[in-house]
Amino acid sequence: MAGKEQGGHLGDAYGAAGPEEVAGVYDRWAESYDAEMGAAGYRHPSICLALLTRHLAAGAAPLLDAGAGTGLIGEWLGLLGYPQVEALDLSPGMLAVAARKGVYARLHQLALGGPLPFATDHFAGIVSAGVFTTGHVGAEALPELIRIGRPGGVIVLTVKTALWSGGFGDAVSALAGEGRIA
């Protein structure tokens, strides 16, 4: 099963067999997530923030942190000049930790991969770190993120290499070929 090469919570998350199981893993992990991932050298939020600030002017609003977890990215977005950020995550436990940080304008307990309850062209920018990975979310979520992002807006996400070479890259190429992304 995927994820067995990883131990602990991360291995459990990679090996989860569906959205409900993924949410349960993250609910149990929520209180220690920041400390554990920091100790492991988790850099996806930093990479996403660097790319977002390079391509989206400070002050742009609103933004969506898609797969916000405990709010690691949200903590920085306000400091970097993005005044209105909304969080979306599958796990109520992770969102509870994010809520305590007080950095999000709104919190949404939702799953990526299907329809989202946001208006078309709503978000100036969307960021997603560590979500497009083994056992979590695949390329099926991209069309909906594109729909809720503004034309000319920015979507920054990390994608696990195995997922990219397993069809995600082809999906991105197809969307670019259709003119839906640049």
C-alpha positions as a printed NumPy array, in Angstrom:
array([[  0.   ,   0.   ,   0.   ],
       [  1.226,   3.536,  -0.751],
       [  2.902,   5.262,   2.124],
       [  4.362,   2.23 ,   3.861],
       [  7.857,   3.596,   3.202],
       [  6.895,   6.49 ,   5.499],
       [  6.334,   5.973,   9.188],
       [  4.034,   7.569,  11.73 ],
       [  1.308,  10.002,  10.821],
       [  2.702,  10.721,   7.362],
       [  2.692,   7.036,   6.463],
       [ -0.873,   6.771,   7.747],
       [ -1.904,   9.764,   5.62 ],
       [ -0.283,   8.379,   2.465],
       [ -1.832,   4.975,   3.074],
       [ -5.367,   6.216,   3.778],
       [ -8.087,   4.585,   1.686],
       [-10.373,   7.507,   0.931],
       [-11.336,  11.006,   2.047],
       [-12.946,   9.966,   5.348],
       [ -9.854,   8.024,   6.374],
       [ -7.577,  10.889,   5.29 ],
       [ -9.639,  13.311,   7.403],
       [ -9.427,  10.972,  10.394],
       [ -5.641,  10.716,  10.135],
       [ -5.299,  14.491,  10.04 ],
       [ -7.816,  14.959,  12.86 ],
       [ -5.657,  12.742,  15.077],
       [ -2.476,  14.464,  13.924],
       [ -3.67 ,  18.08 ,  14.129],
       [ -2.276,  19.064,  17.528],
       [  1.269,  17.854,  16.799],
       [  1.373,  18.464,  13.029],
       [  3.268,  21.773,  13.028],
       [  5.971,  20.508,  15.383],
       [  6.385,  17.157,  13.614],
       [  6.521,  18.59 ,  10.121],
       [  8.847,  21.392,  11.203],
       [ 11.217,  18.854,  12.734],
       [ 11.065,  16.835,   9.5  ],
       [ 12.139,  19.861,   7.454],
       [  8.821,  20.284,   5.622],
       [  9.37 ,  23.085,   3.099],
       [  6.32 ,  22.994,   0.81 ],
       [  4.643,  26.006,   2.468],
       [  7.824,  28.09 ,   2.095],
       [  8.165,  27.15 ,  -1.564],
       [  4.524,  28.013,  -2.261],
       [  4.827,  31.343,  -0.458],
       [  7.948,  32.29 ,  -2.414],
       [  6.253,  31.534,  -5.729],
       [  3.   ,  33.231,  -4.77 ],
       [  4.692,  36.468,  -3.686],
       [  6.765,  36.459,  -6.876],
       [  3.705,  36.243,  -9.125],
       [  0.886,  37.933,  -7.157],
       [  1.105,  41.486,  -5.876],
       [  0.684,  42.108,  -2.167],
       [ -2.817,  43.305,  -1.402],
       [ -4.48 ,  40.962,  -3.879],
       [ -7.653,  39.532,  -2.386],
       [ -9.234,  37.248,  -1.636],
       [ -6.904,  34.253,  -1.574],
       [ -7.727,  30.596,  -0.959],
       [ -5.442,  28.286,   0.99 ],
       [ -6.706,  25.002,  -0.477],
       [ -5.809,  22.223,   1.934],
       [ -4.89 ,  24.732,   4.625],
       [ -4.381,  22.179,   7.364],
       [ -3.225,  23.921,  10.522],
       [ -2.657,  27.24 ,   8.771],
       [  1.092,  27.139,   8.174],
       [  0.701,  29.21 ,   5.002],
       [ -2.037,  31.412,   6.412],
       [  0.244,  32.585,   9.207],
       [  2.577,  34.089,   6.636],
       [  0.15 ,  35.456,   4.069],
       [ -1.073,  38.277,   6.306],
       [  2.489,  39.229,   7.201],
       [  3.358,  39.324,   3.5  ],
       [  0.545,  41.772,   2.733],
       [ -2.381,  39.604,   1.684],
       [ -5.307,  40.949,   3.731],
       [ -8.061,  38.398,   3.113],
       [ -7.354,  34.672,   3.058],
       [ -9.867,  31.842,   3.28 ],
       [ -8.972,  28.316,   4.368],
       [-10.335,  25.091,   2.918],
       [ -9.535,  21.701,   4.428],
       [-11.106,  18.261,   4.709],
       [-10.16 ,  17.797,   8.376],
       [-12.16 ,  19.553,  11.099],
       [ -9.3  ,  18.907,  13.525],
       [ -6.799,  20.701,  11.322],
       [ -9.221,  23.582,  10.753],
       [ -9.7  ,  23.901,  14.526],
       [ -5.951,  24.443,  14.921],
       [ -5.985,  26.925,  12.025],
       [ -8.931,  28.778,  13.591],
       [ -6.999,  29.293,  16.832],
       [ -4.293,  31.097,  14.871],
       [ -6.818,  33.745,  13.826],
       [ -5.293,  34.303,  10.385],
       [ -8.182,  33.335,   8.097],
       [-11.212,  35.415,   7.151],
       [-13.26 ,  32.224,   6.677],
       [-12.793,  28.499,   7.208],
       [-14.447,  25.916,   4.956],
       [-14.562,  22.199,   5.747],
       [-14.623,  20.852,   2.2  ],
       [-12.941,  18.256,   0.019],
       [-11.099,  19.085,  -3.175],
       [-11.9  ,  17.038,  -6.248],
       [-15.54 ,  17.934,  -6.743],
       [-17.686,  21.061,  -7.025],
       [-16.812,  23.878,  -4.616],
       [-19.339,  26.437,  -3.322],
       [-17.433,  29.504,  -4.513],
       [-18.388,  31.879,  -7.299],
       [-16.631,  31.618, -10.629],
       [-13.594,  33.95 , -10.85 ],
       [-13.759,  34.648,  -7.1  ],
       [-10.165,  34.225,  -5.898],
       [ -7.224,  36.405,  -6.94 ],
       [ -4.877,  33.62 ,  -5.899],
       [ -4.984,  30.017,  -4.756],
       [ -2.205,  28.214,  -2.919],
       [ -2.045,  24.526,  -2.036],
       [  0.935,  22.899,  -0.319],
       [  1.239,  19.173,   0.294],
       [ -2.262,  18.36 ,  -0.94 ],
       [ -1.617,  16.953,  -4.412],
       [  0.125,  13.821,  -3.195],
       [ -0.236,  10.097,  -2.624],
       [ -3.681,   9.153,  -1.313],
       [ -4.956,  12.724,  -1.203],
       [ -5.979,  14.801,  -4.219],
       [ -5.226,  14.331,  -7.908],
       [ -5.589,  16.277, -11.121],
       [ -9.382,  15.934, -10.946],
       [ -9.37 ,  18.984,  -8.629],
       [ -7.684,  21.309, -11.126],
       [-10.685,  22.335, -13.27 ],
       [-12.62 ,  23.493, -10.217],
       [ -9.659,  25.46 ,  -8.837],
       [ -9.291,  27.106, -12.241],
       [-13.017,  27.934, -12.276],
       [-12.925,  29.715,  -8.908],
       [ -9.667,  31.527,  -9.7  ],
       [ -9.787,  34.824, -11.551],
       [ -8.582,  35.15 , -15.119],
       [ -4.986,  36.313, -14.819],
       [ -4.899,  35.1  , -11.23 ],
       [ -2.299,  32.81 ,  -9.739],
       [ -2.559,  29.185,  -8.644],
       [  0.484,  27.803,  -6.836],
       [  0.585,  24.189,  -5.714],
       [  3.032,  21.443,  -4.927],
       [  2.685,  18.076,  -6.65 ],
       [  4.415,  14.887,  -5.551],
       [  6.736,  13.633,  -8.299],
       [  5.028,  10.232,  -8.544],
       [  1.662,  11.948,  -9.019],
       [  3.092,  14.305, -11.654],
       [  4.547,  11.482, -13.727],
       [  1.43 ,   9.376, -13.117],
       [ -0.822,  11.626, -15.194],
       [ -0.926,  14.966, -13.37 ],
       [  1.608,  16.496, -15.75 ],
       [ -0.442,  15.331, -18.726],
       [ -3.564,  16.907, -17.207],
       [ -1.728,  20.221, -16.772],
       [ -0.507,  20.053, -20.383],
       [ -4.055,  19.381, -21.594],
       [ -5.422,  22.348, -19.62 ],
       [ -2.689,  24.56 , -21.078],
       [ -3.47 ,  23.268, -24.572],
       [ -7.116,  24.236, -24.053],
       [ -6.027,  27.743, -23.024],
       [ -7.416,  27.314, -19.509],
       [ -4.021,  27.911, -17.875],
       [ -0.761,  29.517, -18.969]])
